Amino acid sequence: MSPVDPREVQSLQAYLNQYNQQAEVYSRQLGIMEEGIREGNAAIETLKSLKEAGDSTILMPIGGGVNVRARVEHPDETYVNIGSEIILQKTNEGAISYLHDRIAEMEASGKNLTEVMQKIDAQVKDISKRLEQLYRQAQESQQVTGGAGPR
């Protein structure tokens, strides 16, 4: 039985660490996208409710768990931040359509991230199996030589 090459073990451990770090980054990105999808769906529901509410008073969150009573004078007039601090005026339906498009983009990106994460997971499993084989081989080699391996 050939001895275990420590460089191979080190190399595999480095790959394993790198893949685990990548998976962690992708997992965080996926969480951010999922939160964006939830926020988009909540905004759609709010826009629909505003349109139906008409001229009634609503509770508007201003942050920190604080709300104020407000009256929306023009529920069909919305302002959408499309990025880089560029804000466009849209109708209620236009804003809902925009949000649906953004949600679809995030879902597609999330699907791609999930596929990449599955590939990384497969690589991690393959590397882990190889490392286990090498550790077993090293243990068997030590047992054969009576534990007189290098220290």
N, CA, C and O atoms as a GROMACS GRO file, in nm:
protein
  604
    1MET      N    1   0.084  -0.117   0.000
    1MET     CA    2   0.000   0.000   0.000
    1MET      C    3   0.090   0.124   0.000
    1MET      O    4   0.183   0.134   0.080
    2SER      N    5   0.061   0.219  -0.090
    2SER     CA    6   0.145   0.339  -0.100
    2SER      C    7   0.110   0.438   0.011
    2SER      O    8  -0.005   0.446   0.054
    3PRO      N    9   0.211   0.512   0.056
    3PRO     CA   10   0.185   0.609   0.163
    3PRO      C   11   0.100   0.725   0.111
    3PRO      O   12   0.095   0.754  -0.008
    4VAL      N   13   0.033   0.788   0.205
    4VAL     CA   14  -0.053   0.901   0.171
    4VAL      C   15   0.035   1.024   0.148
    4VAL      O   16   0.124   1.055   0.228
    5ASP      N   17   0.008   1.093   0.040
    5ASP     CA   18   0.082   1.215   0.008
    5ASP      C   19   0.020   1.332   0.086
    5ASP      O   20  -0.094   1.369   0.060
    6PRO      N   21   0.093   1.390   0.180
    6PRO     CA   22   0.036   1.499   0.261
    6PRO      C   23   0.000   1.621   0.177
    6PRO      O   24  -0.088   1.699   0.214
    7ARG      N   25   0.068   1.638   0.063
    7ARG     CA   26   0.034   1.752  -0.024
    7ARG      C   27  -0.106   1.735  -0.083
    7ARG      O   28  -0.179   1.833  -0.100
    8GLU      N   29  -0.142   1.611  -0.114
    8GLU     CA   30  -0.276   1.586  -0.167
    8GLU      C   31  -0.381   1.616  -0.060
    8GLU      O   32  -0.485   1.675  -0.089
    9VAL      N   33  -0.355   1.574   0.062
    9VAL     CA   34  -0.447   1.600   0.172
    9VAL      C   35  -0.463   1.751   0.192
    9VAL      O   36  -0.574   1.801   0.206
   10GLN      N   37  -0.352   1.823   0.195
   10GLN     CA   38  -0.357   1.968   0.213
   10GLN      C   39  -0.433   2.035   0.100
   10GLN      O   40  -0.514   2.126   0.122
   11SER      N   41  -0.406   1.990  -0.021
   11SER     CA   42  -0.473   2.047  -0.137
   11SER      C   43  -0.624   2.023  -0.130
   11SER      O   44  -0.703   2.114  -0.155
   12LEU      N   45  -0.664   1.901  -0.096
   12LEU     CA   46  -0.806   1.869  -0.085
   12LEU      C   47  -0.873   1.949   0.026
   12LEU      O   48  -0.986   1.995   0.010
   13GLN      N   49  -0.802   1.966   0.139
   13GLN     CA   50  -0.858   2.045   0.248
   13GLN      C   51  -0.875   2.191   0.206
   13GLN      O   52  -0.973   2.256   0.244
   14ALA      N   53  -0.781   2.242   0.130
   14ALA     CA   54  -0.791   2.380   0.082
   14ALA      C   55  -0.911   2.396  -0.012
   14ALA      O   56  -0.987   2.493  -0.002
   15TYR      N   57  -0.928   2.299  -0.103
   15TYR     CA   58  -1.044   2.302  -0.193
   15TYR      C   59  -1.174   2.294  -0.113
   15TYR      O   60  -1.270   2.365  -0.143
   16LEU      N   61  -1.176   2.208  -0.014
   16LEU     CA   62  -1.295   2.191   0.069
   16LEU      C   63  -1.330   2.323   0.138
   16LEU      O   64  -1.446   2.364   0.140
   17ASN      N   65  -1.231   2.388   0.195
   17ASN     CA   66  -1.253   2.518   0.261
   17ASN      C   67  -1.305   2.622   0.162
   17ASN      O   68  -1.397   2.697   0.192
   18GLN      N   69  -1.244   2.624   0.044
   18GLN     CA   70  -1.284   2.721  -0.058
   18GLN      C   71  -1.429   2.698  -0.101
   18GLN      O   72  -1.507   2.792  -0.112
   19TYR      N   73  -1.464   2.573  -0.127
   19TYR     CA   74  -1.601   2.542  -0.167
   19TYR      C   75  -1.700   2.576  -0.057
   19TYR      O   76  -1.808   2.627  -0.085
   20ASN      N   77  -1.664   2.548   0.068
   20ASN     CA   78  -1.754   2.581   0.179
   20ASN      C   79  -1.774   2.732   0.190
   20ASN      O   80  -1.884   2.778   0.219
   21GLN      N   81  -1.668   2.808   0.168
   21GLN     CA   82  -1.680   2.955   0.172
   21GLN      C   83  -1.769   3.005   0.058
   21GLN      O   84  -1.852   3.093   0.079
   22GLN      N   85  -1.752   2.948  -0.061
   22GLN     CA   86  -1.837   2.987  -0.173
   22GLN      C   87  -1.983   2.955  -0.144
   22GLN      O   88  -2.072   3.036  -0.171
   23ALA      N   89  -2.008   2.837  -0.090
   23ALA     CA   90  -2.145   2.797  -0.058
   23ALA      C   91  -2.207   2.893   0.043
   23ALA      O   92  -2.325   2.927   0.033
   24GLU      N   93  -2.127   2.938   0.139
   24GLU     CA   94  -2.177   3.032   0.240
   24GLU      C   95  -2.214   3.165   0.176
   24GLU      O   96  -2.318   3.223   0.208
   25VAL      N   97  -2.130   3.214   0.086
   25VAL     CA   98  -2.158   3.340   0.017
   25VAL      C   99  -2.285   3.327  -0.067
   25VAL      O  100  -2.372   3.415  -0.062
   26TYR      N  101  -2.296   3.220  -0.142
   26TYR     CA  102  -2.415   3.199  -0.225
   26TYR      C  103  -2.540   3.183  -0.139
   26TYR      O  104  -2.648   3.230  -0.177
   27SER      N  105  -2.526   3.119  -0.027
   27SER     CA  106  -2.641   3.102   0.063
   27SER      C  107  -2.689   3.238   0.115
   27SER      O  108  -2.810   3.263   0.122
   28ARG      N  109  -2.595   3.326   0.150
   28ARG     CA  110  -2.633   3.461   0.194
   28ARG      C  111  -2.702   3.537   0.080
   28ARG      O  112  -2.802   3.606   0.102
   29GLN      N  113  -2.648   3.525  -0.041
   29GLN     CA  114  -2.709   3.593  -0.156
   29GLN      C  115  -2.851   3.542  -0.180
   29GLN      O  116  -2.941   3.620  -0.210
   30LEU      N  117  -2.869   3.412  -0.166
   30LEU     CA  118  -3.001   3.352  -0.184
   30LEU      C  119  -3.098   3.406  -0.078
   30LEU      O  120  -3.213   3.434  -0.109
   31GLY      N  121  -3.050   3.419   0.044
   31GLY     CA  122  -3.134   3.474   0.151
   31GLY      C  123  -3.176   3.618   0.121
   31GLY      O  124  -3.290   3.656   0.147
   32ILE      N  125  -3.083   3.696   0.067
   32ILE     CA  126  -3.114   3.835   0.031
   32ILE      C  127  -3.219   3.839  -0.079
   32ILE      O  128  -3.311   3.920  -0.075
   33MET      N  129  -3.206   3.750  -0.176
   33MET     CA  130  -3.305   3.745  -0.284
   33MET      C  131  -3.442   3.703  -0.233
   33MET      O  132  -3.544   3.758  -0.273
   34GLU      N  133  -3.444   3.605  -0.144
   34GLU     CA  134  -3.570   3.559  -0.087
   34GLU      C  135  -3.638   3.672  -0.009
   34GLU      O  136  -3.760   3.687  -0.014
   35GLU      N  137  -3.558   3.750   0.063
   35GLU     CA  138  -3.613   3.865   0.136
   35GLU      C  139  -3.667   3.968   0.037
   35GLU      O  140  -3.773   4.027   0.061
   36GLY      N  141  -3.596   3.991  -0.073
   36GLY     CA  142  -3.642   4.084  -0.176
   36GLY      C  143  -3.774   4.038  -0.237
   36GLY      O  144  -3.861   4.120  -0.267
   37ILE      N  145  -3.788   3.908  -0.257
   37ILE     CA  146  -3.913   3.854  -0.312
   37ILE      C  147  -4.027   3.876  -0.213
   37ILE      O  148  -4.137   3.915  -0.253
   38ARG      N  149  -4.001   3.850  -0.084
   38ARG     CA  150  -4.105   3.873   0.018
   38ARG      C  151  -4.146   4.020   0.022
   38ARG      O  152  -4.264   4.053   0.028
   39GLU      N  153  -4.046   4.109   0.019
   39GLU     CA  154  -4.076   4.253   0.021
   39GLU      C  155  -4.155   4.294  -0.103
   39GLU      O  156  -4.248   4.374  -0.093
   40GLY      N  157  -4.117   4.241  -0.218
   40GLY     CA  158  -4.189   4.273  -0.340
   40GLY      C  159  -4.334   4.227  -0.334
   40GLY      O  160  -4.425   4.301  -0.373
   41ASN      N  161  -4.356   4.107  -0.286
   41ASN     CA  162  -4.494   4.056  -0.273
   41ASN      C  163  -4.574   4.138  -0.173
   41ASN      O  164  -4.692   4.166  -0.195
   42ALA      N  165  -4.510   4.178  -0.063
   42ALA     CA  166  -4.579   4.262   0.036
   42ALA      C  167  -4.615   4.398  -0.025
   42ALA      O  168  -4.724   4.450  -0.001
   43ALA      N  169  -4.523   4.454  -0.104
   43ALA     CA  170  -4.550   4.583  -0.169
   43ALA      C  171  -4.666   4.570  -0.267
   43ALA      O  172  -4.749   4.661  -0.278
   44ILE      N  173  -4.672   4.460  -0.340
   44ILE     CA  174  -4.783   4.438  -0.434
   44ILE      C  175  -4.916   4.434  -0.359
   44ILE      O  176  -5.013   4.498  -0.400
   45GLU      N  177  -4.919   4.360  -0.250
   45GLU     CA  178  -5.042   4.352  -0.170
   45GLU      C  179  -5.081   4.488  -0.115
   45GLU      O  180  -5.199   4.523  -0.111
   46THR      N  181  -4.982   4.566  -0.071
   46THR     CA  182  -5.010   4.700  -0.019
   46THR      C  183  -5.064   4.790  -0.128
   46THR      O  184  -5.160   4.864  -0.106
   47LEU      N  185  -5.004   4.785  -0.246
   47LEU     CA  186  -5.053   4.868  -0.357
   47LEU      C  187  -5.196   4.831  -0.395
   47LEU      O  188  -5.278   4.919  -0.423
   48LYS      N  189  -5.227   4.703  -0.396
   48LYS     CA  190  -5.365   4.659  -0.426
   48LYS      C  191  -5.461   4.709  -0.319
   48LYS      O  192  -5.571   4.755  -0.350
   49SER      N  193  -5.419   4.700  -0.193
   49SER     CA  194  -5.504   4.746  -0.082
   49SER      C  195  -5.526   4.897  -0.087
   49SER      O  196  -5.636   4.945  -0.061
   50LEU      N  197  -5.421   4.971  -0.121
   50LEU     CA  198  -5.434   5.117  -0.132
   50LEU      C  199  -5.536   5.155  -0.238
   50LEU      O  200  -5.616   5.246  -0.220
   51LYS      N  201  -5.530   5.086  -0.348
   51LYS     CA  202  -5.622   5.116  -0.458
   51LYS      C  203  -5.766   5.089  -0.414
   51LYS      O  204  -5.857   5.165  -0.446
   52GLU      N  205  -5.785   4.979  -0.340
   52GLU     CA  206  -5.919   4.943  -0.294
   52GLU      C  207  -5.966   5.033  -0.181
   52GLU      O  208  -6.085   5.057  -0.167
   53ALA      N  209  -5.873   5.083  -0.100
   53ALA     CA  210  -5.909   5.163   0.017
   53ALA      C  211  -5.964   5.300  -0.021
   53ALA      O  212  -6.040   5.360   0.055
   54GLY      N  213  -5.926   5.349  -0.136
   54GLY     CA  214  -5.976   5.479  -0.180
   54GLY      C  215  -5.926   5.592  -0.092
   54GLY      O  216  -5.805   5.610  -0.076
   55ASP      N  217  -6.020   5.669  -0.035
   55ASP     CA  218  -5.987   5.790   0.040
   55ASP      C  219  -5.983   5.766   0.191
   55ASP      O  220  -5.994   5.861   0.268
   56SER      N  221  -5.967   5.643   0.235
   56SER     CA  222  -5.968   5.615   0.378
   56SER      C  223  -5.831   5.640   0.440
   56SER      O  224  -5.732   5.660   0.370
   57THR      N  225  -5.827   5.639   0.572
   57THR     CA  226  -5.703   5.660   0.646
   57THR      C  227  -5.631   5.526   0.662
   57THR      O  228  -5.694   5.422   0.684
   58ILE      N  229  -5.499   5.530   0.650
   58ILE     CA  230  -5.419   5.408   0.666
   58ILE      C  231  -5.315   5.432   0.775
   58ILE      O  232  -5.289   5.546   0.814
   59LEU      N  233  -5.255   5.324   0.823
   59LEU     CA  234  -5.139   5.334   0.911
   59LEU      C  235  -5.015   5.317   0.826
   59LEU      O  236  -4.999   5.215   0.759
   60MET      N  237  -4.928   5.416   0.828
   60MET     CA  238  -4.808   5.413   0.745
   60MET      C  239  -4.686   5.395   0.835
   60MET      O  240  -4.661   5.476   0.924
   61PRO      N  241  -4.611   5.286   0.812
   61PRO     CA  242  -4.490   5.265   0.893
   61PRO      C  243  -4.383   5.368   0.856
   61PRO      O  244  -4.359   5.397   0.739
   62ILE      N  245  -4.320   5.422   0.960
   62ILE     CA  246  -4.213   5.519   0.934
   62ILE      C  247  -4.079   5.469   0.986
   62ILE      O  248  -3.979   5.540   0.981
   63GLY      N  249  -4.077   5.344   1.036
   63GLY     CA  250  -3.953   5.283   1.083
   63GLY      C  251  -3.952   5.264   1.233
   63GLY      O  252  -4.022   5.334   1.306
   64GLY      N  253  -3.872   5.169   1.278
   64GLY     CA  254  -3.859   5.143   1.421
   64GLY      C  255  -3.987   5.092   1.485
   64GLY      O  256  -4.004   5.103   1.606
   65GLY      N  257  -4.077   5.035   1.406
   65GLY     CA  258  -4.203   4.983   1.460
   65GLY      C  259  -4.305   5.092   1.486
   65GLY      O  260  -4.406   5.068   1.553
   66VAL      N  261  -4.282   5.213   1.435
   66VAL     CA  262  -4.372   5.325   1.456
   66VAL      C  263  -4.454   5.349   1.329
   66VAL      O  264  -4.402   5.345   1.218
   67ASN      N  265  -4.584   5.374   1.350
   67ASN     CA  266  -4.675   5.404   1.239
   67ASN      C  267  -4.743   5.538   1.264
   67ASN      O  268  -4.757   5.580   1.378
   68VAL      N  269  -4.784   5.604   1.156
   68VAL     CA  270  -4.865   5.726   1.167
   68VAL      C  271  -4.989   5.708   1.081
   68VAL      O  272  -4.988   5.636   0.981
   69ARG      N  273  -5.096   5.775   1.122
   69ARG     CA  274  -5.216   5.774   1.039
   69ARG      C  275  -5.189   5.865   0.919
   69ARG      O  276  -5.134   5.974   0.933
   70ALA      N  277  -5.229   5.818   0.803
   70ALA     CA  278  -5.207   5.897   0.682
   70ALA      C  279  -5.323   5.875   0.586
   70ALA      O  280  -5.391   5.772   0.590
   71ARG      N  281  -5.342   5.971   0.503
   71ARG     CA  282  -5.443   5.961   0.398
   71ARG      C  283  -5.368   5.970   0.265
   71ARG      O  284  -5.294   6.065   0.240
   72VAL      N  285  -5.388   5.871   0.182
   72VAL     CA  286  -5.322   5.869   0.052
   72VAL      C  287  -5.415   5.941  -0.046
   72VAL      O  288  -5.522   5.892  -0.081
   73GLU      N  289  -5.370   6.059  -0.089
   73GLU     CA  290  -5.454   6.141  -0.175
   73GLU      C  291  -5.462   6.088  -0.318
   73GLU      O  292  -5.565   6.102  -0.384
   74HIS      N  293  -5.353   6.028  -0.366
   74HIS     CA  294  -5.349   5.978  -0.504
   74HIS      C  295  -5.298   5.834  -0.503
   74HIS      O  296  -5.180   5.811  -0.531
   75PRO      N  297  -5.385   5.737  -0.472
   75PRO     CA  298  -5.338   5.598  -0.460
   75PRO      C  299  -5.291   5.539  -0.594
   75PRO      O  300  -5.227   5.434  -0.596
   76ASP      N  301  -5.323   5.605  -0.704
   76ASP     CA  302  -5.277   5.553  -0.832
   76ASP      C  303  -5.146   5.617  -0.877
   76ASP      O  304  -5.098   5.591  -0.987
   77GLU      N  305  -5.089   5.701  -0.792
   77GLU     CA  306  -4.964   5.769  -0.825
   77GLU      C  307  -4.855   5.712  -0.733
   77GLU      O  308  -4.857   5.734  -0.612
   78THR      N  309  -4.762   5.639  -0.793
   78THR     CA  310  -4.653   5.579  -0.715
   78THR      C  311  -4.519   5.625  -0.770
   78THR      O  312  -4.509   5.673  -0.883
   79TYR      N  313  -4.417   5.610  -0.687
   79TYR     CA  314  -4.282   5.648  -0.726
   79TYR      C  315  -4.192   5.527  -0.700
   79TYR      O  316  -4.185   5.477  -0.588
   80VAL      N  317  -4.124   5.482  -0.804
   80VAL     CA  318  -4.045   5.359  -0.798
   80VAL      C  319  -3.898   5.391  -0.816
   80VAL      O  320  -3.857   5.454  -0.914
   81ASN      N  321  -3.818   5.347  -0.718
   81ASN     CA  322  -3.673   5.362  -0.727
   81ASN      C  323  -3.621   5.248  -0.814
   81ASN      O  324  -3.628   5.131  -0.775
   82ILE      N  325  -3.569   5.282  -0.932
   82ILE     CA  326  -3.523   5.177  -1.025
   82ILE      C  327  -3.372   5.154  -1.015
   82ILE      O  328  -3.315   5.080  -1.095
   83GLY      N  329  -3.308   5.217  -0.918
   83GLY     CA  330  -3.164   5.199  -0.898
   83GLY      C  331  -3.088   5.328  -0.919
   83GLY      O  332  -3.134   5.418  -0.988
   84SER      N  333  -2.972   5.335  -0.858
   84SER     CA  334  -2.885   5.454  -0.867
   84SER      C  335  -2.962   5.581  -0.832
   84SER      O  336  -2.939   5.687  -0.890
   85GLU      N  337  -3.053   5.568  -0.736
   85GLU     CA  338  -3.134   5.681  -0.689
   85GLU      C  339  -3.216   5.746  -0.800
   85GLU      O  340  -3.248   5.864  -0.792
   86ILE      N  341  -3.250   5.670  -0.902
   86ILE     CA  342  -3.338   5.718  -1.008
   86ILE      C  343  -3.479   5.672  -0.972
   86ILE      O  344  -3.505   5.553  -0.955
   87ILE      N  345  -3.570   5.769  -0.962
   87ILE     CA  346  -3.707   5.740  -0.920
   87ILE      C  347  -3.801   5.778  -1.034
   87ILE      O  348  -3.795   5.889  -1.087
   88LEU      N  349  -3.887   5.684  -1.071
   88LEU     CA  350  -3.984   5.707  -1.178
   88LEU      C  351  -4.125   5.708  -1.122
   88LEU      O  352  -4.158   5.631  -1.031
   89GLN      N  353  -4.207   5.796  -1.176
   89GLN     CA  354  -4.348   5.796  -1.138
   89GLN      C  355  -4.418   5.690  -1.222
   89GLN      O  356  -4.401   5.684  -1.344
   90LYS      N  357  -4.498   5.607  -1.156
   90LYS     CA  358  -4.573   5.503  -1.225
   90LYS      C  359  -4.714   5.500  -1.168
   90LYS      O  360  -4.739   5.545  -1.056
   91THR      N  361  -4.804   5.446  -1.246
   91THR     CA  362  -4.938   5.422  -1.193
   91THR      C  363  -4.930   5.306  -1.095
   91THR      O  364  -4.828   5.236  -1.088
   92ASN      N  365  -5.035   5.285  -1.022
   92ASN     CA  366  -5.041   5.174  -0.928
   92ASN      C  367  -5.017   5.043  -1.004
   92ASN      O  368  -4.936   4.961  -0.962
   93GLU      N  369  -5.086   5.024  -1.114
   93GLU     CA  370  -5.070   4.901  -1.195
   93GLU      C  371  -4.929   4.892  -1.254
   93GLU      O  372  -4.873   4.783  -1.265
   94GLY      N  373  -4.872   5.006  -1.293
   94GLY     CA  374  -4.736   5.007  -1.346
   94GLY      C  375  -4.635   4.964  -1.241
   94GLY      O  376  -4.541   4.891  -1.272
   95ALA      N  377  -4.656   5.009  -1.118
   95ALA     CA  378  -4.566   4.970  -1.009
   95ALA      C  379  -4.581   4.821  -0.979
   95ALA      O  380  -4.482   4.751  -0.955
   96ILE      N  381  -4.704   4.772  -0.980
   96ILE     CA  382  -4.727   4.629  -0.957
   96ILE      C  383  -4.661   4.546  -1.066
   96ILE      O  384  -4.598   4.444  -1.037
   97SER      N  385  -4.673   4.590  -1.191
   97SER     CA  386  -4.610   4.519  -1.303
   97SER      C  387  -4.457   4.519  -1.287
   97SER      O  388  -4.392   4.417  -1.308
   98TYR      N  389  -4.402   4.634  -1.248
   98TYR     CA  390  -4.258   4.646  -1.226
   98TYR      C  391  -4.214   4.549  -1.117
   98TYR      O  392  -4.113   4.479  -1.132
   99LEU      N  393  -4.289   4.544  -1.008
   99LEU     CA  394  -4.255   4.454  -0.897
   99LEU      C  395  -4.263   4.307  -0.940
   99LEU      O  396  -4.178   4.227  -0.903
  100HIS      N  397  -4.366   4.273  -1.019
  100HIS     CA  398  -4.376   4.135  -1.069
  100HIS      C  399  -4.253   4.099  -1.153
  100HIS      O  400  -4.200   3.988  -1.143
  101ASP      N  401  -4.208   4.192  -1.237
  101ASP     CA  402  -4.089   4.168  -1.320
  101ASP      C  403  -3.964   4.149  -1.233
  101ASP      O  404  -3.884   4.060  -1.258
  102ARG      N  405  -3.948   4.234  -1.131
  102ARG     CA  406  -3.833   4.222  -1.041
  102ARG      C  407  -3.835   4.090  -0.966
  102ARG      O  408  -3.732   4.025  -0.948
  103ILE      N  409  -3.954   4.050  -0.922
  103ILE     CA  410  -3.968   3.922  -0.850
  103ILE      C  411  -3.929   3.807  -0.943
  103ILE      O  412  -3.859   3.714  -0.901
  104ALA      N  413  -3.975   3.812  -1.068
  104ALA     CA  414  -3.941   3.706  -1.164
  104ALA      C  415  -3.790   3.700  -1.186
  104ALA      O  416  -3.733   3.591  -1.196
  105GLU      N  417  -3.724   3.816  -1.195
  105GLU     CA  418  -3.578   3.820  -1.210
  105GLU      C  419  -3.509   3.758  -1.089
  105GLU      O  420  -3.414   3.681  -1.104
  106MET      N  421  -3.556   3.793  -0.970
  106MET     CA  422  -3.495   3.740  -0.848
  106MET      C  423  -3.518   3.590  -0.837
  106MET      O  424  -3.429   3.517  -0.793
  107GLU      N  425  -3.635   3.543  -0.878
  107GLU     CA  426  -3.662   3.399  -0.874
  107GLU      C  427  -3.570   3.324  -0.970
  107GLU      O  428  -3.519   3.217  -0.938
  108ALA      N  429  -3.549   3.381  -1.090
  108ALA     CA  430  -3.459   3.318  -1.187
  108ALA      C  431  -3.316   3.316  -1.134
  108ALA      O  432  -3.247   3.215  -1.145
  109SER      N  433  -3.272   3.427  -1.076
  109SER     CA  434  -3.137   3.432  -1.018
  109SER      C  435  -3.125   3.335  -0.902
  109SER      O  436  -3.022   3.270  -0.885
  110GLY      N  437  -3.230   3.325  -0.822
  110GLY     CA  438  -3.230   3.231  -0.710
  110GLY      C  439  -3.221   3.087  -0.758
  110GLY      O  440  -3.153   3.005  -0.696
  111LYS      N  441  -3.289   3.058  -0.866
  111LYS     CA  442  -3.283   2.923  -0.923
  111LYS      C  443  -3.141   2.892  -0.970
  111LYS      O  444  -3.089   2.783  -0.945
  112ASN      N  445  -3.078   2.989  -1.036
  112ASN     CA  446  -2.939   2.970  -1.081
  112ASN      C  447  -2.845   2.950  -0.963
  112ASN      O  448  -2.758   2.863  -0.966
  113LEU      N  449  -2.863   3.031  -0.858
  113LEU     CA  450  -2.779   3.017  -0.739
  113LEU      C  451  -2.798   2.880  -0.675
  113LEU      O  452  -2.702   2.818  -0.630
  114THR      N  453  -2.921   2.834  -0.671
  114THR     CA  454  -2.950   2.703  -0.613
  114THR      C  455  -2.879   2.594  -0.692
  114THR      O  456  -2.824   2.500  -0.633
  115GLU      N  457  -2.880   2.604  -0.824
  115GLU     CA  458  -2.812   2.505  -0.908
  115GLU      C  459  -2.661   2.507  -0.883
  115GLU      O  460  -2.597   2.402  -0.873
  116VAL      N  461  -2.605   2.627  -0.872
  116VAL     CA  462  -2.461   2.639  -0.844
  116VAL      C  463  -2.430   2.578  -0.708
  116VAL      O  464  -2.330   2.508  -0.692
  117MET      N  465  -2.515   2.606  -0.610
  117MET     CA  466  -2.494   2.552  -0.476
  117MET      C  467  -2.502   2.400  -0.475
  117MET      O  468  -2.429   2.334  -0.401
  118GLN      N  469  -2.589   2.343  -0.556
  118GLN     CA  470  -2.599   2.198  -0.566
  118GLN      C  471  -2.471   2.139  -0.625
  118GLN      O  472  -2.424   2.034  -0.581
  119LYS      N  473  -2.414   2.207  -0.725
  119LYS     CA  474  -2.288   2.161  -0.784
  119LYS      C  475  -2.174   2.169  -0.682
  119LYS      O  476  -2.092   2.079  -0.671
  120ILE      N  477  -2.173   2.279  -0.607
  120ILE     CA  478  -2.070   2.294  -0.504
  120ILE      C  479  -2.086   2.184  -0.399
  120ILE      O  480  -1.988   2.125  -0.355
  121ASP      N  481  -2.209   2.157  -0.361
  121ASP     CA  482  -2.235   2.052  -0.262
  121ASP      C  483  -2.185   1.917  -0.312
  121ASP      O  484  -2.127   1.840  -0.235
  122ALA      N  485  -2.206   1.889  -0.439
  122ALA     CA  486  -2.158   1.763  -0.497
  122ALA      C  487  -2.004   1.758  -0.491
  122ALA      O  488  -1.947   1.654  -0.459
  123GLN      N  489  -1.940   1.869  -0.521
  123GLN     CA  490  -1.793   1.875  -0.516
  123GLN      C  491  -1.745   1.853  -0.372
  123GLN      O  492  -1.649   1.780  -0.348
  124VAL      N  493  -1.814   1.916  -0.276
  124VAL     CA  494  -1.777   1.901  -0.135
  124VAL      C  495  -1.788   1.755  -0.094
  124VAL      O  496  -1.701   1.703  -0.024
  125LYS      N  497  -1.894   1.689  -0.137
  125LYS     CA  498  -1.912   1.548  -0.102
  125LYS      C  499  -1.803   1.462  -0.164
  125LYS      O  500  -1.750   1.372  -0.098
  126ASP      N  501  -1.768   1.489  -0.289
  126ASP     CA  502  -1.662   1.412  -0.355
  126ASP      C  503  -1.528   1.430  -0.283
  126ASP      O  504  -1.455   1.334  -0.258
  127ILE      N  505  -1.497   1.554  -0.250
  127ILE     CA  506  -1.370   1.582  -0.181
  127ILE      C  507  -1.370   1.518  -0.044
  127ILE      O  508  -1.270   1.461  -0.001
  128SER      N  509  -1.481   1.527   0.026
  128SER     CA  510  -1.490   1.467   0.159
  128SER      C  511  -1.469   1.316   0.153
  128SER      O  512  -1.401   1.259   0.238
  129LYS      N  513  -1.528   1.252   0.052
  129LYS     CA  514  -1.509   1.107   0.036
  129LYS      C  515  -1.362   1.075   0.013
  129LYS      O  516  -1.308   0.981   0.072
  130ARG      N  517  -1.298   1.154  -0.073
  130ARG     CA  518  -1.156   1.130  -0.102
  130ARG      C  519  -1.071   1.150   0.023
  130ARG      O  520  -0.980   1.072   0.050
  131LEU      N  521  -1.102   1.254   0.100
  131LEU     CA  522  -1.027   1.277   0.224
  131LEU      C  523  -1.048   1.161   0.321
  131LEU      O  524  -0.953   1.118   0.387
  132GLU      N  525  -1.168   1.111   0.331
  132GLU     CA  526  -1.194   0.997   0.419
  132GLU      C  527  -1.113   0.875   0.375
  132GLU      O  528  -1.058   0.803   0.458
  133GLN      N  529  -1.106   0.853   0.243
  133GLN     CA  530  -1.026   0.741   0.191
  133GLN      C  531  -0.880   0.758   0.230
  133GLN      O  532  -0.815   0.664   0.274
  134LEU      N  533  -0.829   0.879   0.214
  134LEU     CA  534  -0.690   0.905   0.247
  134LEU      C  535  -0.663   0.887   0.396
  134LEU      O  536  -0.560   0.833   0.434
  135TYR      N  537  -0.755   0.933   0.481
  135TYR     CA  538  -0.737   0.917   0.626
  135TYR      C  539  -0.739   0.768   0.664
  135TYR      O  540  -0.659   0.723   0.745
  136ARG      N  541  -0.832   0.693   0.602
  136ARG     CA  542  -0.837   0.548   0.629
  136ARG      C  543  -0.708   0.481   0.584
  136ARG      O  544  -0.652   0.396   0.653
  137GLN      N  545  -0.663   0.521   0.465
  137GLN     CA  546  -0.539   0.465   0.411
  137GLN      C  547  -0.422   0.497   0.504
  137GLN      O  548  -0.337   0.412   0.528
  138ALA      N  549  -0.417   0.618   0.555
  138ALA     CA  550  -0.309   0.656   0.646
  138ALA      C  551  -0.316   0.575   0.775
  138ALA      O  552  -0.213   0.532   0.828
  139GLN      N  553  -0.438   0.554   0.826
  139GLN     CA  554  -0.453   0.475   0.949
  139GLN      C  555  -0.411   0.330   0.926
  139GLN      O  556  -0.342   0.270   1.009
  140GLU      N  557  -0.452   0.274   0.814
  140GLU     CA  558  -0.415   0.135   0.782
  140GLU      C  559  -0.264   0.123   0.766
  140GLU      O  560  -0.203   0.026   0.810
  141SER      N  561  -0.204   0.223   0.702
  141SER     CA  562  -0.059   0.223   0.682
  141SER      C  563   0.013   0.227   0.816
  141SER      O  564   0.115   0.161   0.834
  142GLN      N  565  -0.039   0.307   0.910
  142GLN     CA  566   0.022   0.316   1.043
  142GLN      C  567   0.007   0.184   1.118
  142GLN      O  568   0.098   0.142   1.190
  143GLN      N  569  -0.109   0.119   1.102
  143GLN     CA  570  -0.132  -0.007   1.172
  143GLN      C  571  -0.039  -0.115   1.118
  143GLN      O  572   0.013  -0.197   1.195
  144VAL      N  573  -0.017  -0.115   0.987
  144VAL     CA  574   0.070  -0.214   0.925
  144VAL      C  575   0.214  -0.197   0.974
  144VAL      O  576   0.284  -0.295   1.000
  145THR      N  577   0.256  -0.070   0.984
  145THR     CA  578   0.393  -0.044   1.027
  145THR      C  579   0.406  -0.038   1.179
  145THR      O  580   0.512  -0.008   1.232
  146GLY      N  581   0.296  -0.065   1.247
  146GLY     CA  582   0.300  -0.067   1.392
  146GLY      C  583   0.298   0.071   1.453
  146GLY      O  584   0.347   0.092   1.564
  147GLY      N  585   0.239   0.168   1.379
  147GLY     CA  586   0.228   0.302   1.433
  147GLY      C  587   0.360   0.377   1.435
  147GLY      O  588   0.372   0.480   1.500
  148ALA      N  589   0.460   0.326   1.364
  148ALA     CA  590   0.591   0.391   1.366
  148ALA      C  591   0.604   0.489   1.251
  148ALA      O  592   0.709   0.497   1.187
  149GLY      N  593   0.500   0.564   1.224
  149GLY     CA  594   0.504   0.662   1.115
  149GLY      C  595   0.576   0.788   1.160
  149GLY      O  596   0.608   0.802   1.278
  150PRO      N  597   0.601   0.879   1.067
  150PRO     CA  598   0.668   1.004   1.100
  150PRO      C  599   0.582   1.089   1.193
  150PRO      O  600   0.459   1.090   1.183
  151ARG      N  601   0.650   1.159   1.284
  151ARG     CA  602   0.575   1.244   1.379
  151ARG      C  603   0.621   1.385   1.371
  151ARG      O  604   0.570   1.471   1.444
   0.00000   0.00000   0.00000
